[in-house]
Amino acid sequence: MRILSFSVSLLITVFLLFSLNREWHIGDKTLPPIGSFMSPQQGFWQNAEPVDANFNENLKFPGLSGKANVYFDERMVPHVFASNENDAYFIQGYLHAKFRLWQMEFEVYAAAGRISELIGPKAINYDRDRRRLGMVYAAEIAEKEMEKNETTKAQCDSYTAGVNSYIASLKESELPVEYKLLNYKPEKWTNLKTALFLKYMSFELAGYEQDFEHTNAKTAFGLLDFAKIYPLAQDSLDPIVPKGTVYPKPALTVTAPASEDSLYLGMKDSVHFVSDKPHPENGSNNWAVSGKKTKSGKPILCNDPHLGLNLPSLWYEMQLSAPGLNAYGVSFPAAPGIIIGFNDSCAFGVTNSERDVRDYYKMKFRDESMKEYWFNGEWKQTEFRYEHIGVKGQAEIIDTVAYTVFGPVMYDKKYNAGRTDGGYYAVRWKAHDPSNELMAFNGLDHAKNYEDYLEAIKWMHTPGQNFVFASKNSGDIAIWAQGEFPAKWKWQGDFVMPGIDSSYMWQGNIPQNENPHQINPERGFVSSANQLPADPAAYPYYLGGSYPPYRGLIINRYLSHMNDITPEDMMKLQTENYNVFAEMAVPLFLKYMNLDSLSEQGKKYFDILKSWDFRNDVQEKGATVFALAWQYFANQCWHEDLSKSKLPMANPVASALLEAVINDSSLKFLHDIGTPEKETLQDLLSGSFKKASDTLQKIEDQGRLEWGKYKDTKVTHLAKLDAFSRLHLPIGGGTHCINAATSDHGPSWRMVVSLTDSTQAYGVYPGGQSGNPGSIYYDSFVDSWAIGKYYLLWMMKGTESGDSRIKFKMEFGN
Amino acid sequence: MIKFVSALLLTSLLSFAAGLYLPWWSIAIAAILVSVIIPMAPWKSFLSGFLGLFLLWGILAFWIDAKNNSILSQKMAQIFQLGNSSMLLILITALIGALVAGFAALTGSYIKLLKRS
């Protein structure tokens, strides 16, 4: 009897221990081992940081060469004072890891195609996409470049040592809560991981193309009509370097291959799937106004990069100070240096160039073994790269990727991510080329004048960025549309190109000094908002066409009328919700709407639209009515054309339709490409407005007609956990507004820097300094960001260590 | 009664100390040890282990949660669909520790009885 009781009780104990010590899979959800996860001494409770936590510490690391102090202000922004630069980067690595370890590693896993290791087979296609794009291949090349250069080698080595010092000191109970939830542990940091992170940014910013979709559209409509549906530029265009600028004769001329018409433009080829791409609205605003337009007489520089809105934030704010260096701004957890910010002499910021630097070539292989491909009249050996993809809960997968003269074969018979096609497509991507972008930021952090800035940005090859600059001492302002861009002939790379010989290869790069730029222009400001960098009619190199025109237009309109500008004016401009696209489009609705055809309900919404002032403010109902009205109108216009074929095609951009209709209200361009002749603009507008009204009524019944509620902006946790995200934020703006906050995307860091004798800078980002969801510093800036409030950025001096703003001090030594 | 309270407190203390260095399941070892050292009727051993860990994990979680203003527990309760209730999460935490320690203590008490027979 006792033996039985003993056995039963032992069995229950063992069963409890066993079940609480293992992961459970319920449906597509995975529960972490509950025992350790719930233990208040080991599990998630340990991540519940006391709201009055003390961050004072005294730390010793043999990797440091001297003493250093880090002062945290009331927003937990660290001000690092080190005795030399390498120590500063060591400490930066330590702090990034201390406050953002899970995020920086997770982003690197994402870049390297290693997500299956964490969440199992459902991420295999995602991982294979990264591997086949050559993300790891590209990072390995970048790492070599970084390590060839003394400055960046020392910088990265110190940074990596700093990250690893933190990881080494980390107890299991102190692991960020996401490690506990997903049940894995951090690896050691390496310089390759920093390179991988930078390639992650290259994918986000220089990975966008629609080559497959456009190949299909060109086949369906022919090149002439294709150019009408997907125009290269809009009439309203106000390029970064204004129209009327004269460009010198190009140093490099490129020629289209002789077979262009037969084998490329006139080719009736099609692709049955689309490539994986980054968010189409990755973009930004930046501008600098010269002293003659400001109240202080000194320049003001502004920047707000638009990226996916995530928690923990992509950015970590800090000041790095060492002899010869004093820079403040936002850094990337995973990389050394300040990326967007200012130093004692100047300020700098970026917007994305939007240039197409990712093209596809259709390859001909001898057989399915893919060992040889046809190139320049002979069979050429393929090189293979073996990608080992670890998969949680099952054996690793080895993906064999063929490399050609163009680059990796991204899609082939063995892999098309479940999409159907038999073709072989090699990708030529600029991010595969050797370059060392960290030197650009290193140079900017140290820049004293325009010449330093220019030297620095030359290191920026990919992703191409529009670098804005303002100098305190000389008062110079400047902008360069910088990057190493392939010089292309018209239409090159807009469609899938033949890969059987060298005639369709990129022929060279646009010489750096021919990149569009502007220094101290007469108009007193420089600006960019991802629009075309130059007037394509005047600029001697082909620029392609995937540039949003309207934010640039409205920024320039405001700036040209502003004088006596103060930093507060600039904050107001950065958070401006005026919708210039609506200003152009709404008159069409008012003019061509057939009012008699509208129901009572339709008339109600028409009246809201009529009285709307084109502002996408939170409480505006007109903004929602317009968004829906436009959406239905555009669908109605393109629907028949784009459903002509079953092949994937891209939705034309809004500016293309709007400006075509403005120019040609008879809709000849639509009829030409197949819309039934009898449909007039009036029919289309009225018909689509009726449909929009039905949807609007439903939205109103749900109480979501106000723009802020309809748009419903959120800042999402990187692992897509709602509980760790901030939902339903009251913020206006939207796609065509300067305040480009859409539902999950928008201004990821707003910065205004007035270069008066003592710099006055302001900034805010939608996140917080801590990556820990259990910390009060996790999302402490989000509400300020949503309502357009800024914080004063304090460039602390070494002598201010007694300042009342300092809350904590970490002392570092060796 | 004194025996029962000592066993309970000892289980708590030993589990807490072990938890500083050892994995979470050290609470089972602590509970077994205590029930072997302090022999009681099996149901009493079970209860002392159960209550010992219920109190230890419950109080620890409650204390951490209070200092954290429930920031994290609210989020975790949402993830585990506990209706945003921090209290429920603390209760579940306490129960998990209690069950493991309770059954471990019960097993321990039978070891003693087996030896005696």
Interface residues (C-beta under 8 A of the other chain):
Chain A: R2 I3 S5 F6 S9 L10 I12 T13 L16 L17 L20 N21 I34 G35 S36 M38 S39 P40 Q41 Q42 G43 F44 W45 Q46 N47 A48 E49 P50 V51 D52 V177 L181 L721 D722 A723 F724 P773 G774 S775 I776 Y778
Chain B: F16 G19 L20 P23 W24 W25 A28 P42 W57 L60 A61 I64 D65 K67 N68 N69 I71 L72 S73 K75 M76 Q78 I79 I92 T93 I96 G97 L99 V100 F103 A104 L106 T107 Y110 I111 L113 L114 S117
